[in-house]
Amino acid sequence: MPELERIHRLNNDVLADVPHRQWVFTIPKRLRVYFRYDRALLGKLCRAAYDTVCEVFKLEIEGDCGIPAMIGFIQTFGDLVHWHPHIHTIVPEGVFTETGRFVHIPDIFNHRAVEFWQERVFALLLNEHKINDEIAGSMRGWKHSGFSVDISVRIEKGDHAGMQRLVEYAGRCPFSLSRMVSLTDDGRILYRASHANCLPFPLSGDKTLMAGIPRNFELYDPLDFLAEVTQHIPNKGEHQIRFYGSTSSPQAAGIPTRSGVCR
C-alpha cells in the first residue's frame, strides 16, 4: 500500500480509541551522518525507539501486565530540508493485555526515557561497527548529549480531528512548495522555515558555545536544493512507517479502532 494512502487510513483503521501521546526521538548531529549513508539503519533506529518505549512502561506498576503499541514515522529532514534523521511516534497512553484490554497508565517515568534512548542508539551503532567504545564513552560525558525524547503532545480519547492532524504531521512530505518563496536575481532558491520567528540554526545547547546565525530561511543554488531534497527519497521497498505491538495487527489483538470495530 502506498505510504500516503496508509497515512490516511491510520486514524480510523489502526489506532485504538484511547488517549495517545506523540513521542519524538532525536539524536546528536555527531551520529546523523551514519544514517545518511546507510539507510538500513533507519528502520533499526525506529525499533530502538520502540524498545525505549517498552523500557519506560516497564518502570510502572502496571507496565508488565501488557505490551505497548507504537506507530513509528521515520523522518530524515529538518525544517530547512537539511539531513536530520529522527523518529516521530504515536503511542497509546498505556499498554494492551493479551486479551486486548487497555490498561491506562497516564503518568510515566519519562525522565528515564532519554537515558534508555541514548543507550539503545549507542548499542545499535556499536553493533553495526559505526562507532567504537571510545566514541560512545566520550559522548556519554557530554554536558548536552544531543539525545532527546519529547512526549509533550497528547491526544485525548475521541479527538479524531486532533489525531488526524498529528498523523498528517508525522507523515508529511520533506519539503513544501508553498515555502519555496522565490528565485533571487542570481538564480538561487529562497526556502523559508515553517515558523516566521528567526531562530539560530544550528541551535546551541550551551551558552558558552556559539549558535548559528539566526534565520528562518535558507538560500540554495538550484542543484544544491535538488541534492538536499533527493537525499530524503527512500530506497525501493524502504518503509517509512513502522508498526509495533497491537498496531501491527489490531484484528488479531481484538482491539476496537477509532472506526468502532475490531478489525
Residue pairs with C-beta under 8 A, 6 or more apart in sequence:
3 171
3 239
3 240
3 241
4 171
6 241
7 167
7 168
7 171
7 241
10 71
10 167
10 241
11 160
11 163
11 164
11 167
11 258
12 257
12 258
12 259
13 250
13 257
13 259
13 263
14 71
14 243
14 247
14 250
14 257
15 71
15 90
15 163
15 167
15 247
15 257
15 258
16 69
16 92
16 96
16 102
16 246
16 250
16 255
16 256
16 257
16 258
17 157
17 158
17 256
17 257
17 258
17 260
18 92
18 93
18 94
18 102
18 104
18 157
19 92
19 93
19 94
19 104
19 106
19 154
19 155
19 156
19 157
20 90
20 91
20 92
20 93
20 154
20 155
20 163
20 166
21 90
21 91
21 93
21 151
21 153
21 154
21 155
22 88
22 89
22 90
22 91
22 150
22 151
22 152
22 153
22 154
22 155
22 166
22 170
23 49
23 53
23 70
23 88
23 89
23 91
23 113
23 149
23 150
23 151
24 86
24 87
24 88
24 89
24 148
24 149
24 150
24 151
25 45
25 49
25 52
25 86
25 87
25 89
25 117
25 148
25 149
26 84
26 86
26 146
26 147
26 148
26 149
27 45
27 85
27 86
27 121
27 146
27 147
28 139
28 142
28 145
28 146
28 147
29 146
29 202
30 139
30 146
31 121
31 125
31 131
31 146
32 83
32 84
32 85
33 83
34 41
34 125
34 128
34 130
34 131
35 41
35 42
35 45
35 76
35 85
36 76
36 83
36 85
36 231
38 128
38 130
39 234
39 235
39 238
41 124
41 125
41 128
41 130
42 74
42 76
42 85
42 238
43 74
43 238
43 239
43 242
44 124
44 128
45 74
45 85
45 87
45 121
45 124
46 72
46 74
46 87
46 242
47 242
47 244
48 117
48 120
48 121
48 123
48 124
49 70
49 72
49 87
49 89
49 117
49 120
50 68
50 70
50 72
50 89
50 242
50 244
50 245
51 116
51 120
52 113
52 116
52 117
52 120
52 149
53 68
53 70
53 89
53 91
54 67
54 68
55 112
55 116
56 108
56 109
56 110
56 112
56 113
56 116
57 63
57 68
57 95
57 105
57 108
58 64
59 108
59 109
59 112
60 105
60 108
60 109
62 95
62 103
62 105
63 95
63 105
65 95
65 97
65 103
66 94
66 95
66 96
66 97
66 98
66 101
66 103
67 95
67 96
67 245
67 246
68 91
68 92
68 95
68 96
68 244
68 245
69 91
69 92
69 95
69 96
69 244
69 245
69 246
69 247
70 89
70 90
70 91
70 243
70 244
70 245
70 247
71 89
71 90
71 241
71 242
71 243
71 244
71 247
72 87
72 88
72 89
72 241
72 242
72 243
72 244
73 87
73 88
73 89
73 90
73 170
73 171
73 240
73 241
74 85
74 87
74 239
74 240
74 241
74 242
75 84
75 85
75 86
75 87
75 88
75 170
75 174
76 83
76 84
76 85
76 174
76 231
76 232
77 83
77 84
77 174
77 175
77 232
78 84
79 193
79 194
79 195
80 191
80 193
80 201
80 217
80 218
81 174
81 175
81 191
81 218
81 225
81 228
81 229
81 232
82 218
82 228
83 231
88 169
88 170
89 170
90 155
90 163
90 166
90 167
90 170
91 151
92 102
93 104
93 105
93 106
93 154
94 102
94 103
94 104
94 105
94 106
95 102
95 103
95 105
96 102
96 103
96 245
96 246
96 253
96 255
97 103
99 254
100 246
100 253
100 254
100 255
100 262
102 255
110 149
110 151
113 149
113 151
114 145
114 147
114 148
114 149
117 147
117 149
118 140
118 145
118 147
121 147
122 131
122 136
122 139
122 140
125 131
125 136
126 132
126 133
126 136
139 145
139 146
143 206
144 205
144 206
146 205
153 166
155 162
155 163
155 166
156 162
160 258
163 258
171 240
171 241
174 229
174 232
175 191
175 229
175 232
176 194
179 191
179 192
179 193
179 194
180 189
180 190
180 191
181 190
181 191
181 192
181 217
182 190
183 189
183 190
184 190
184 219
187 221
187 222
188 219
188 220
188 221
188 222
189 219
189 220
189 221
189 222
189 225
190 217
190 218
190 219
191 217
191 218
191 219
191 220
191 225
192 216
192 217
193 199
193 216
193 217
195 216
196 216
197 216
198 214
198 215
198 216
199 214
199 215
199 216
200 211
200 212
200 213
200 214
201 212
201 213
201 214
201 215
202 211
202 212
203 211
203 212
204 210
204 211
204 212
220 228
234 240
246 253
246 255
250 257
250 262
250 263
251 262
251 263
254 262
255 262
256 262
257 263
